[in-house]
Amino acid sequence: MRSTGIIVEYNPFHNGHKYHIERAKEIVNNDLIIAVMSGNYVQRGNFAFLDKWSRTEMALLNGVDLILELPSLYSAQSAEIFSTGAVAILDKIGVDNIIFGSEIGDINKLTAISNYIMENKEKLDILILNNMKNGISYPNAFNLAINSFNKNFNFTPNNILGIEYLKSLKKIDSHIKPHTIKREKSNYNDKYINEGISSATAIREYLLKGEDFINIKGTIPENTYKFYENYSFLDNYMYYNILKYKIIINKNSLENIQDLEDGFHNRLYSSAVKYDNYTDFYNSLVTKRLTKSRLNRILLHIILDITIEKTELAKKNYGKYIRVLGFNNKGKQYLNYIKKDINIEIITNIKKNYVDSDLDFIVKNEINADEIYNIFSKSKIRKIPIYFEK
């Protein structure tokens, strides 16, 4: 059986995602679609808008055959760690092709830039560091450095992720063939509802404001309506008391948190003590150099206790295991088909303990992360995958 892999978050699922699945099936006529999906935490450093089980069911309803979880030790990280974690899972499960969206929609241009970055890493790192010393944020510093190679390339979010996917494929020496499709109608950070396809950002902000659900019905598949009606969507501010407590109680060890810059732990502590509401706290931390996504990840890392040490251990164990969140008959057949050819733990039911200590650590870390998510989520806690018989 030949398979096509996609890397997704579905935060939340909308018509653009359905389009991605349909185009993937058209571009490569494989037997099934396999998605690696962020669990309850996403790459922008946020709690997932909808829980992973709801998003898994949405994916199954709209053409994905097998959904695998990207653990929070990878999903709530920089684009490089996120991409390598996801690509490694697709590689281990034997995927033949990977199809991702990008603003440029040209795999040859993305490949050329990806190769240039890998071949000139030391030179680019120096240029980026020098730019950041002048108070420039990492994305802008990166753009300035790379523009010496291609002045016409737009370093937008999906283009950057596409480059990281290509770098990851090369880094792990994967056989997977990459393809890209052009992102249509709405941009990654668009905040306005567009007819047909709107960005996940726009849909999230619209629903969090308590706007009438009927006005976004045209942007999401009809078979997903039930997940949006009467659902309590999660946002980071809901966890401020937990975050504040952890900052205060762990004042002397905050410097061990992943992505935290030197000295920033003092600012975190001062703001946590000073501000009673999340908005004032958050705004006090924003700087020109620190992107909102990175700040969000830092705060999420504090809540989940994602340290530098844990991240380094996770990076040594890319693709350590595969956890199945959901599948249909095709997905079930593929798992049975592939089991004989791969030597990796495929988890369909969480155990209490695993013999491999690194595997045991990553799984237990994910269990803890899910329990924190469910403090405010109405989602059911599942141990086994969702199965759609069709």
N, C-alpha and C positions, 0 to 999 in steps of 0.2 A: 504494500500500500504506500502510495506517495502522498506526502503531506505538505501543506503550506502553513507557515508560522506567521503570526502577527503579535505585536507587543502592544498591550492596551491598558487603559485605566478605567474607561467608561464611567467617568466621574462628573456627571452621570451619562448614561447611554442616550444617544440622540441620532437623528437621521444621518449625520455625517459619518457616524460609526457604522451604520447599516450600509451606507454607500461604500465604505472601505471594504467591508466583508464581501459585498457583491462584486466590486471591481477585482478583488483578490481572486475570486473564483473565475472571473473572465480572463484575467491575465495569465494565470497558470491553472490549467485544468487538472488539478490534483484530486485525489480521492476525498480529502477532508481538510478542514481548517482547524488549526490548533492555536489557541491564544494563551500567551503568558500574561496574566493580569495582576496588577498590584493588589495586595490584600486590603486591609482596612486603613492603610496609610499610603499617600501618593507622593509622587516625586517633587511636587512643589512644596512639600513640607506641611501638608494639611491632613486632617482626618478625612477619610473618604466621605463624600456627601451622602452616599448610600452604602450600606454594609456590603461586604464582599459576596454574600449569598444572594442578595437581591440582584446585584450586578451580574453574577454568574447566570442566574435564571434569565435575565434579559438577553445575555449573549446567546444562550441556547435557543431562545425563542426566535432569534434573528440570524441564525445560520452558522454559528460556531459549533463545532462538533466535540471539542475537548478543551476544557479550561483548566490551566495550571496556575498555581499561586506563585507570585514573586514575593518572597518574605520581606518584612519591613526593614531588615538589615540591608537590603538592596533597594527596595522601592522608595524609601524615604531618604535617598542619598543624592549626590551629585549626578549629573547626566552620565558621566563615565562609569561610575559604579552601578547605577541603575541599568545602563545598557548592557554592560558585560554580564551582570547577573541574569538578565532576561535572555540574552543571546545564548549563554551557556546552557540554560535549561532547554531551549529549543534544539541546540546542538546535541545534548544528551538524549533527547527523546527521538532523535533521528529525522528531524524536519529536513525537507529537500530544498524549499524556497522560503524566503522571508519577504514580505511585502509591507512597506510602511509609507505613510503619507509625508509629503514635504511641500514647502511652498514653491520650490524650484521644479520639482517633478522630473528631474533629469538624473538618472543614476550614474551616467558617465562623468558629469560635472562633480557630483558629490564624491565619487570615487577618487577623482583627480585631487580634490582638495583634501580628502581624508588621507591619501597617500603622502601628500606634501606635508601635512601636519605631523605625521608619524616619522617622516624622514628628516624633518627639521625641528624636532621637539626641543632640543637644547637651546637653539637660537631663538625660537618662539617664546620659550619660558623666560628667557632673559628680557625680551622685549615686553612681555606681559607684566613681569615683575616691576620693571622700570615705569611702565604706565600706571600701575597700581600705586606706586610710591607717590605719584602726583595726585592721588585722591580719586582715581578713576575706578569704577566698578569692574569686576572681573570680566563680565560679558563685553563691555565697551573696550577694555584693555585688550582682550582677545581679538575683537574686531579690528582694532587699529594695527595689531601685529600681523594678522593674516592678510590684511588688505595689500600688503607689499607683494603678495602672490596673485590675488584676484580682486581687483578693485570693484568689480561689478557684482560680486556675490553678496547676497543679503543674509546676514546671520540671524535669521528668525528662529523661534523655538523649535519648530519641526525640522528645519534644515540642520540645526545643531544636533538634534537627536539622531537624525539620519546619518550624519558624519560619525557620531559615536557608535551607532550600530555597525557601520562599516569598519571602524577601527577595532571594535570588539571581535568581529568575525575574523579579522586578520590576526589579532592578538592570540586567539585561541586556536588558530589554524583550522577554522571550520570549513566544511565542504558545502555549507549552505549557500545557495545562489541568491543574491539580493535584487530586489526590484523596488521601484518607488512610484507612487501615483501622486498627482498634483492635488494639493488641498484646494477644495472648491468653496466658493461663496463667502465663507466667514474665516477670519483670522483667529489665531490661537487665543489672543487676549481681547477680542471684540466684546464689548459690553452691551451691545444692542441686539434685540431679538430680530432676526431676519426670517422672512418667510421661507420655509423649506428646510434650510440648514443654518443653525445658529451655533456659536461656540459653546462649549461646556461652561465657560466662564460666565457668559451672558445668562444661560439657563439657571445656573446656581444663584447668581446675584438676584435674578428675578424672583425665584422661589423663596429665597431667604428674606426678601422684603415683604413676603406675604401677599404677593400679587395674585390675581385670579388665575388659577391653573388653566382655565379654558384658553387663555391667550397664548400659551406655548404648545398647545396640542398639535399645531402644524409642524413643530420642529422635532417631535419625537415619534417613534413608531406607535401605532395604536395598541399593539399588544403589550406595551410597557406602561400604559396609563395607570394601571392599578398600583404601580410602585410609587407613583408621585402623589396620588390622591390621599389626603389625610396622613401623610408621613412626616415624622419629625426629623428634618434634615439636620445633620451635624455641621457645626462650624467651630473653629479653633477657640473662639472666645468662651465657649461653654466649659472649657477645661482650665480656665484661668486660675481658679482656686488650687487645683492640683499642681499646676505649673509654679505658682507663687510659693506654695509649700516646699516643693522640691528645690527651688532656687535658694530659699532661706536655709533649709535643713542641710543642703549640700554645698553651702557657701565655699568651703575650703577645698572642694574637689571639682568645682565646675570647669577648671582649666583642662580636665581630662575628657570633656565632652567633644565629640566629633564636630569638626568645622568651626570650633570656637577660636577666634584670634586672641593673641596675647593681650591681656589687660581687659578684655571685654567682659570677663566674669564679674569684675567690680561694678561695671555699669549695669549689668543685669541685676545684681543684688540691690544696688541703690534704687533702681526703678521698681523692683518688686516690693520693696519696703515702702516706697513713696506712694504708689498708685493703687487705688482700690478697684479700678476698672481696666479691662483689657485694652481698650482703645487708647487710653492715655499712656499706659505702660508700653504698648507696641510702638506708638508714635515717638516715644522718647528714645527708642533704640534705632530708628531708621537713620541711615546715613547715605551719602552719595556713593560711598565705596561699597557698602553692604547691600546687595540686592534683596528685595523682599522674599524671594524664594529661598535664598540662603538663610536669611533671618528666620523664616518659618521653619526651616529644617533644624536650625540650632535649637529653637524652642521645643520642637517636637523631639529632638534627641534628648533633651533634658527630661521630658516627661517619660520617654521610653528607656532612659538610661543607655542610650547608644553612645558608647565611649570610643575613643581612638583605638583602644585595645580590642574592643569587640569588632570594630570595623575592619581592622587588620586581619583578625581571625576569619571574618566573613569573606574577605578578599582572597584568602588562601583556600577557600572552599566554594568557589563558584560552581554552581551546578551540583552541589553535594547530594541533593535529593530532589525528587519531584513530588509535589503534593497535588493531588487531583481535587479540584473544586466541583467539577461537573462534567457530564458527558452524555451523549446520546448513543444510539446503537452503533453508529460509525466510530465514535470515540472509543466505545467499549471494545469493538473489534480491533481497533488500532493498538490499544494497550495490550491486548492478548497477543497480537501479531509481533509487537516490538519487544516484549519481555524477554524473549529468547536471545535477542541480539544485544541487549544492554546490561551492563553490570552496575546498576545504581538502584538505590532504594526508591520504590514508587509507593507513596503513602496514600492509601484510601481510607485509612482509619488511624487516628492518632493513638499511639501507645503511651504508656507512662514513662518508659525508659527505652533508650536505644544503646546498643553495644558500642557503636562508634561515638566517642566522646564529643567530637565536633558536630556531628549530626544531632546528637542529643541536645547540645547547647543551642543550636540554631532553632530547632523545633520548639524547645521550651521557651526560648525568647519570644517566639511567635505566639505561643499560647498566652504568655503574660501580656503581650501587646494587644491581643484580642480581648482579654479580660478588661483592660483599661478602656478600650473602645466601647465595650458593652456597658460601661457605667452609665452612659447616657443614651446609648442606642437601644431601640426596641427590637433589634434583630434577635432571632433565635440562635442559640449556640449549637452548631452542628459538628459532628465528628466524622461523618461520612459524606461523600459527594452527592450532589443533586443529579438524579438520573432522569432523562427524558427519553421515553421509549417512542421512537418514531422511525 
